[in-house]
Amino acid sequence: MGTEKQSGQKTAGASQIAPATGKLGVMVVGLGAVATTLIAGVEAVRKGIAKPIGSLTQMGHIRLGKRTDNKSPLIKDFVPLADLNDVVFTGWDIFKDNVYQSASHAKVLDKDLVEQLKPYLQTIKPLPAVFDQYYVKRLTGTNVKTGKNKRDLAEQIRADIRAFKKTVDRVVVLWAASTEIYIEKTAVHASIEAFEKGMENNDIAIAPSQLYAYAAMKEGVPFANGAPNLTVDFPAMVELSKLNAAPVCGRDFKTGQTFMKTVIAPALKARLLGVRGWFSTNILGNRDGEVLDDPQSFKTKEESKLGSLDYIFQPELYPDLYKDLYHKIRINYYPPRGDDKEAWDNIDIFGWLGYPMQIKINFLCRDSILAAPVALDLVLFMDLAKRTPGLRSIGVQEWLSFYLKSPQTAEGLYPEHDLFIQSMKLKNTLRHIKGEDLITHLGLEYYD
Ligand SMILES: NC(=O)c1ccc[n+]([C@@H]2O[C@H](COP(=O)([O-])OP(=O)(O)OC[C@H]3O[C@@H](n4cnc5c(N)ncnc54)[C@H](O)[C@@H]3O)[C@@H](O)[C@H]2O)c1
C-alpha cells in the first residue's frame, strides 16, 4: 500500500545543521525602496509595531508526518533560522542617503512609521558602491568607489565584507540594486580563470553586480540576487560557489504579476485549457520604474518575465493548447503612482471544442511591500543553506526557486516555475535536511 509519506528518504538530519547562534550580518547592495522597506519592516517587527505578513520564515507552518498526526510546527521552530533580533544590516549605495532618508524618499511606508523608526534607520549609512553608468543608464551616483580595474574594485568589496564580518558571526549579501542592462553570457563567464582575467581587462560583459557576487563568493558568503541581471548564473560563479561553499539561487524577486502568472498558468494547464494569448502590462512610478524605462534595462526584465509561461505550458508536449501562444509584456513608467504598481493581464483562453473565453486580472499592488518578505526569507534561508552540510557546497539552491522569476538550476535541467511545485520543493527540502519523511500527498494509507 502506498503511503502519503515517502519513506526511505531520510537524511543525516538536524544534528548536523549548525545552530544560528550570534549575529547574522546582511549586506544589501542598493538601499532603495525594497531594501529600506525590508530594513524598516524588520525593525518594526522587532519592536512589535507590525507583523511580518508575507514571510514564510516568520509566519509559515510546515506539516510533518501524516495528516492524522496533527504536527505542523512553525518553520522557524522546525529549522534553525536566524532570529530577527540577531539580524544586523549594512549596505552599499551610489547615493549617500542613510536608510531613514532613503526610506523617506521611497515613500513606500507611512511617514509616521518611518519617523518612529528614525533613530535606528539613520544609523545605517551606505558604503561607497561599485557603479558604472554604462550598466544603469538612468542613474548617476556620487558615492562610488574608484579602482585601477574591475578586479581591484572587486577586491575593495571583499575588504568591505571582511571588515563587516569582524562585527558579526555570519554574512549574507543581497542584491536589491537597480536592474542592469541586458548582458549575454560570453567566454569570460565560462571559468573562474577567464572571469578573473576579464576583470583585469575590464571586460565589458562583467557588470558591477558580478563584481559584488564574485567578492561574496571569494569570501564564502551566500549571494541572493533580487534583480533580473546576469549576476550569478554562469559557470565561473557556480564553480566559485561550490568551491567556497557560498550558496547562490537564481534571480529576480517573484512578487506581483509573475507571481500571479505562475499561479494561474498551472491551473489552466492542470485542466487542459488552451491559451492563445497572454498580454501583461504595468504602470509603475518609483525609481525602479524609471530605470526600467531605459530599453536596455527593460530587456533584462522582459527576458526574466517571459520565461515562466513556456516552461509551465510545455508547448512541445501540448501543441494543440499552447503552441501558438502570443505572450507580451509591457512596463510603463508612470510617476504619479510611485511604488503602487498596477498590473493588468488579459488572457485569451479556449475550452471544450475550442470555444474562446477571457480572463482579466487587475492587480493593484505595492511593489516593495510584496518584495520585502521575499527578500527577508531569501536572506534567512541562504544563511540556513550555508549552515547545512548537504546544501552549502552544492552551489545552486534550486529549492529557493519559490521566490524568483528566473530560478537557477543545475546545467541542463529545466527550471520549475509553477508556484505550488516550488512550494513543495522548498518544504520537502526543509523536511529532508531535518531527516523527516518527505510528503508526496499520495495518501492511500488512510484507506487501508
Ligand atoms: N519591488 C519588487 O516587487 C521587485 C520585484 C522584482 C525585482 N525587483 C528588483 O529589485 C531591485 C530594487 O528595486 P527597488 O524598487 O528597491 O529600486 P530602487 O531604485 O528604489 O533602489 C535601487 C537602489 O540601488 C542603487 N544602486 C544602483 N546601482 C547600484 C550599484 N551598482 N551599487 C549599489 N547600489 C546601486 C540605487 O541608487 C538605488 O538606491 C530592482 O532591480 C528591481 O527590478 C523589485
The ligand as an SDF file (V2000), in Angstrom:
LIG
                    3D

 44 48  0  0  0  0  0  0  0  0999 V2000
    9.7860   45.5590   -5.7950 N   0  0  0  0  0  0  0  0  0  0  0  0
    9.5680   44.4760   -6.4570 C   0  0  0  0  0  0  0  0  0  0  0  0
    8.4840   43.9210   -6.4080 O   0  0  0  0  0  0  0  0  0  0  0  0
   10.6740   43.8680   -7.2550 C   0  0  0  0  0  0  0  0  0  0  0  0
   10.4360   42.6350   -7.8610 C   0  0  0  0  0  0  0  0  0  0  0  0
   11.4550   42.0510   -8.5970 C   0  0  0  0  0  0  0  0  0  0  0  0
   12.6670   42.6720   -8.7090 C   0  0  0  0  0  0  0  0  0  0  0  0
   12.8800   43.8890   -8.1480 N   0  0  0  0  0  0  0  0  0  0  0  0
   14.1810   44.4960   -8.3660 C   0  0  0  0  0  0  0  0  0  0  0  0
   14.7500   44.8860   -7.1340 O   0  0  0  0  0  0  0  0  0  0  0  0
   15.6450   45.9460   -7.3940 C   0  0  0  0  0  0  0  0  0  0  0  0
   15.4080   47.0480   -6.3820 C   0  0  0  0  0  0  0  0  0  0  0  0
   14.1410   47.6290   -6.5870 O   0  0  0  0  0  0  0  0  0  0  0  0
   13.7810   48.9920   -5.8600 P   0  0  0  0  0  0  0  0  0  0  0  0
   12.3450   49.2570   -6.1480 O   0  0  0  0  0  0  0  0  0  0  0  0
   14.2540   48.9660   -4.4660 O   0  0  0  0  0  0  0  0  0  0  0  0
   14.6610   50.0150   -6.7100 O   0  0  0  0  0  0  0  0  0  0  0  0
   15.2660   51.4250   -6.2390 P   0  0  0  0  0  0  0  0  0  0  0  0
   15.6020   52.1340   -7.4750 O   0  0  0  0  0  0  0  0  0  0  0  0
   14.3770   52.0730   -5.2430 O   0  0  0  0  0  0  0  0  0  0  0  0
   16.5870   51.0040   -5.4470 O   0  0  0  0  0  0  0  0  0  0  0  0
   17.7330   50.5560   -6.0840 C   0  0  0  0  0  0  0  0  0  0  0  0
   18.9190   51.1940   -5.4020 C   0  0  0  0  0  0  0  0  0  0  0  0
   20.0880   50.6160   -5.9410 O   0  0  0  0  0  0  0  0  0  0  0  0
   21.0760   51.6280   -6.0170 C   0  0  0  0  0  0  0  0  0  0  0  0
   22.1090   51.1630   -6.9380 N   0  0  0  0  0  0  0  0  0  0  0  0
   22.0810   51.0810   -8.2940 C   0  0  0  0  0  0  0  0  0  0  0  0
   23.2120   50.5310   -8.7560 N   0  0  0  0  0  0  0  0  0  0  0  0
   23.9690   50.2430   -7.6700 C   0  0  0  0  0  0  0  0  0  0  0  0
   25.2430   49.6490   -7.5080 C   0  0  0  0  0  0  0  0  0  0  0  0
   25.9600   49.2410   -8.5500 N   0  0  0  0  0  0  0  0  0  0  0  0
   25.7120   49.5010   -6.2480 N   0  0  0  0  0  0  0  0  0  0  0  0
   24.9950   49.8980   -5.1730 C   0  0  0  0  0  0  0  0  0  0  0  0
   23.7800   50.4660   -5.2760 N   0  0  0  0  0  0  0  0  0  0  0  0
   23.2760   50.6300   -6.5140 C   0  0  0  0  0  0  0  0  0  0  0  0
   20.3050   52.8460   -6.4480 C   0  0  0  0  0  0  0  0  0  0  0  0
   20.9970   54.0110   -6.1350 O   0  0  0  0  0  0  0  0  0  0  0  0
   19.0240   52.6900   -5.6250 C   0  0  0  0  0  0  0  0  0  0  0  0
   19.1120   53.3390   -4.3790 O   0  0  0  0  0  0  0  0  0  0  0  0
   15.4350   46.3940   -8.8520 C   0  0  0  0  0  0  0  0  0  0  0  0
   16.4190   45.8320   -9.6640 O   0  0  0  0  0  0  0  0  0  0  0  0
   14.1000   45.7630   -9.1670 C   0  0  0  0  0  0  0  0  0  0  0  0
   13.9400   45.4980  -10.5570 O   0  0  0  0  0  0  0  0  0  0  0  0
   11.9040   44.5010   -7.4160 C   0  0  0  0  0  0  0  0  0  0  0  0
  1  2  1  0
  2  3  2  0
  2  4  1  0
  4  5  1  0
  4 44  2  0
  5  6  2  0
  6  7  1  0
  7  8  2  0
  8  9  1  0
  8 44  1  0
  9 10  1  0
  9 42  1  0
 10 11  1  0
 11 12  1  0
 11 40  1  0
 12 13  1  0
 13 14  1  0
 14 15  2  0
 14 16  1  0
 14 17  1  0
 17 18  1  0
 18 19  2  0
 18 20  1  0
 18 21  1  0
 21 22  1  0
 22 23  1  0
 23 24  1  0
 23 38  1  0
 24 25  1  0
 25 26  1  0
 25 36  1  0
 26 27  1  0
 26 35  1  0
 27 28  2  0
 28 29  1  0
 29 30  1  0
 29 35  2  0
 30 31  1  0
 30 32  2  0
 32 33  1  0
 33 34  2  0
 34 35  1  0
 36 37  1  0
 36 38  1  0
 38 39  1  0
 40 41  1  0
 40 42  1  0
 42 43  1  0
M  CHG  2   8   1  16  -1
M  END
$$$$
